[in-house]
């Protein structure tokens, strides 16, 4: 079975929505004078932040203090993300650390193995700056923790925002250094002098062989039957703290992917039309040709993108946002067989949701 095409489209788009959307929420706070506002941030007593789930530990160097990230991330905690902040003095610099797990679906491959993964990080960083009303000034590749890292830099009034993003295994780490624009260097390095990222074991489903699956998931209210039992399934593959799941079925170079994501924890629910428009924009930026239409099945109206080009197989992806869940159906094949697309649509159903449903 091939690697999931979905991880290159819907997964990336949802990550961009989650993170860029949060950035947009914080743009107003970033316009206040940095000296007084940072000085008023709540100091944390502990000198250590760590996560077994995301596999990192962060012990602060002398002169740095953990503070409330609310000045530049004024959102309630989300299960999908770890967000911590530190500052060196009332005048800055201020560093925001964001950690999450990302979709991991291809045995032996991780996020970042494909060069296009880092091109998407560049676009994600540029969108985050734009959402914060900052002017993009540079994009470059640097090294952090011995890993290739994207740095995107922008200016917002008297502030300079330098965003560094990298992958390790199936995790993404982002570091936003916010400093006075007069300071041209990355002055947050000392805050990360004792930041450690550990290797984590592969997900349990990574070792599972393909199997016959008739999907029934009450937690997300989704059911799916492949065209027949000769289509074998892998998954579920999880990301964003288990709020995002993907199952895949494959046969003879063709593939059907089903994805769900819980949106109820987000501070605002995305509009389906705006989300689909953003997904199309991201796909075109990656070199795809996109035809945008609509379709109706499972009793709902879906956005439908027909994708081609970029040296990849043809893909038809359907998006639906319904009762706090994002659903996606993706059909990937060498040539567009509408009978397979109809079979995938007919196999998808929405079922009653239950908090006791298994993941």
N, C-alpha and C positions, 0 to 999 in steps of 0.2 A: 504494500500500500504506500502511496506517495505521501510526502509531507503535506500538511494542511495549507492550501492556498488561502484559507480564511485568515490565518495568522498574519498574512501580509496586508489585509484589507480591513476587515471589521475590527479585529483585535487592536490594530494600530489606531484606527479611528476612535474607538471607545477610549483608549488611553489618552489620546489627544483631547477628547471632550472632557474627560475627568480632570486632567491636569490643567489644560488651558482654561477651562471653565472656572476652575478655582482661582486661577491667576486673575481672570477678569473681575472676580468678586473683590479682589484686594486692591484694585487700581486706585480707588479713591483714597484708601489709607496711606498709600505710598506718596501722596502729594503733600503730606504734612512735613514740617521741618524735622529732619532726621535726628538732630541732637537731643531736643527735648523729648521727643516721642520714644526714642530708644532708651533714654535714661529712665523713663517711667515704666518700661516693660517689667513685668514681674520676674524676679530672680528665682531660679530653682535651687534647692539645697543640694541635690545630688550632683556629683561630678561625673556620672557615668550614665550612658544610655546604651541599651543593648536589646537585641531581639534574636531569639532562637529561630523563629519562623523565617526571618529574612537573613539570618546568619551574619550579623555584624555587631561590633561593639565600638563605642565612641567614648573615650576618656578625654576630657578637656585638658589642654595645656594650661600652664599658669598664665594668668592675665585674661583668660576667657571665662565667661559665665553662661550657663544655660538660661535662656529667657523664654517668656511666652512668645510663640511664633505669631501671635495674632496681629501684629503690626502689618505683616506682609502675607499672612495666611489666616484670615479671620473666619475660619470655618470650624464647625464641630468635628471631633475626631471621626474618621471613616475607617471601617474595617479593612479597606483595600490598601491603606497607606499608613506608613509611619512618618510623622512630620515633627521635627525638632529644630530648635533654633538656638544660636549662641551669638554673643557679641563680646567685643574686646573692651570697649569704652563707650561712654555716652555719644561720642562722635563716630562710632563705628570702627571697623567694619562689622557688618551683621551677616551671619551665614544661616541659610535655611537648608536643611537636609530632608530629602523626600526619598523614601524607599518603598518599593513595591515588588511583587512577583509578577512576571509576565508570562504569556502563553508559551508553553514548552510542549511541542507536539511531534517533533521528528527525532527518532532515536539517534543519539550521537551528535545532534546539533542543538545549539542554544541560540538565544537572542544575541545578536552581534556577530554570528558566524557569517552572515550575509552582508556584504558591503552596503546594500540598500538599507539595512537596519540603521546604520549610522546616518545615511542621508535623511531618513525619517526623523532621527533625533534632531538634525539641523533644522528641519521644517518645524518640528514641535517647539524647539527653543525660540525660533523666530516668531511663531504664533503666540507663545507665552509673552514675549516682549510686546508684541502688537496689542495683545489683550490688556496689558498693563499701561498702554499708551506710551511706551518707551520707543525711541528711535534706534533701529538696528544699526550698529557701527562696524561689527566684524563677526566673521565666523571662521574658526580654525580648528585644527586637530592638535591635541596635546596628550600627554601621558599622565595618568594618576594611578597610583597603586599598581604600577606596571602594566596598565591596560590602556588601550586606545580610548580616547575621550574626546567628545565634541564640546567645544566652548563657543557659546553664542553671547555676544556682548551688546548692550544697548545703553543709551542715556535717557534719563527721565529727570528733566530739570537739573538740579544739583546732584542727583544720584546717578551712579553707574551700577548697572546690574549685569553681572557676568554669570552665566548659567553653564555649569559643566555637567555632562550626562554620560553615563557609561553603563555597560552590561557586565554582569558576572554570573555565569551559569544561566539560570532562568530568572534573574532579578535585575532590576534597573535601579540605579542610584543617581540622584540628581542633587547638585549642590549649587545654591544661588547665593553668590557673594554680592552684597549690597553695600556700596561704599560711596564716598564723595567722588564726584566726577573728576575732580582735580587729581585723584589718585589713579594713575594709569595701570599700575601693576595689580596682579591677583594677590591681595593681602590677607586672604583667608587660609593660606597654606598652614600656618602655625596652629589653627584651630583643629586641623585634621591630622596633626603629627602622630596621634595615637588612635587613628580610626582604622579598624581592622575588619576585613571581609573574609569570611571563611567559606570553604567549599561545603556544599550541602548534598545529601544523597539525592539521587534521581527520584522523581515521583513514582509512587508504587505502580501506577498504570503504565509507566514506561516499559515495563517488562511483560505486560499482559499480551498474549497472542491475539490476533484478530478473531472475532467471534460473531456468531449470529446474535443480533440484538433487536428487540422490539422495545423501543424506548418508552418508558412511562415515568415521569418525574413530577410528583405532586408539588414539590417545593416551588418550582418555577411554572407549573401548570402547562407542561409540554408533553406531547406524545408524538412518536414518529415511527413509521414502518417503512423500511426500504422497499424497492420494487419487488424483491423476492429474497429468499434466504441465501442466495449465492453471493449477495452483497455482505461482506464481513466488516465488522465495526471495531474501532479503537476508541478509548476514552472511558470516562470523561477526563479531559484535560482542564485543569483549573488555573485561574489567575486572579489577581486583585483580591486576595484574601478569601478566595472561594466564592466571591460574588459573580464570577464569570466562568462559565463552563462551555466546553465544546466537545461534541461527539462527531465522529466521522465514519462514513461507510465508503468502501472502495471496491471497484471491479474493473479489470481490463483497462486500466489507464483512465478511468472515469471516477469521479468522487462526489459525494454529497456530504456537506457539513451542516450541522445544526448547532447554533450557538444561542445561549441565553445570558443575560446579565441583569442582576438586581439593581435597579436604579432608585429604590425607595430611600436609601440612605443619603442620596445626594441632596444638597441644599436647594436645588431647583431641578425640575424634571425637564429633560430636553424635548423640544418640539420635533416631531418625526420629520416634517418637511425640511426644517433647518438642518437636522442631523444628516439626512440623506444628501442635501446639497453640499454639506461639508465633506461627506465621504466621497462624493463625485469629484470635488475639487482636489482632495488628497490623491485620488486615483489618477487624475490627469497630471498632477505634479510628478507622479511616479512614472509617467510615460504611457499610461493606458488611454485608449479611446473608450469613451463612455457614452452610452445612449440611456437617457433617463426616461422611464415610463412608470406606469402603475399597474397593479394587478390585484385581483380579489380572489382569496381562498381562505379557508378556515374561518369564514364569516367576517373577515376583516379586509380593509384596503391596505395593501403593502406598496412601498416604494420598490421599484425594480430597476437595477442597473445591469445593462449588458456591457461587459468589458472585453476588450480585445487588445492586441498589440503588446508591446514591451517584451516580445520574445516568449510569451507564456501562452498556456492553453486558454481557450475561451471560457469565460465565467459569467454566470448569471447569479446575481445576489439579490435577495429580497429582504427588506427591513420592515419591522413592525415594532412600535412602542405601544404597549397595551397594559394598563393596570400596574404600572410601576416596573415592568420588565421589558427589556429590549430583546426581541427575537430576530434571528437571521437564519435564512436558508441559502446555502451556496451550492451551485452545481458547476463542476469543473469538468471539461471534456475537450478532446482534440478538435472536434467539429460539433457545431451546435445541433443537437438532436432534441427537438421540441417534445418528442414523446417521453424522453427521460425527464425533462423539466416538468412536464405535466405530472409524471409519476411522483416526483419529489414533492410537488405541491399537494397532490392528493394524499400522500402519506403523512402530511403534517396536520396535527390537530391541537387545539387548545383544550385543556381539561381543567376541572376545578382545582384550585390551589389549596395546599395545606401546609402549615408550618412544620408539620411532622414528616413531610415528604423527604425521602432520602435524596442525597446529592448525586 
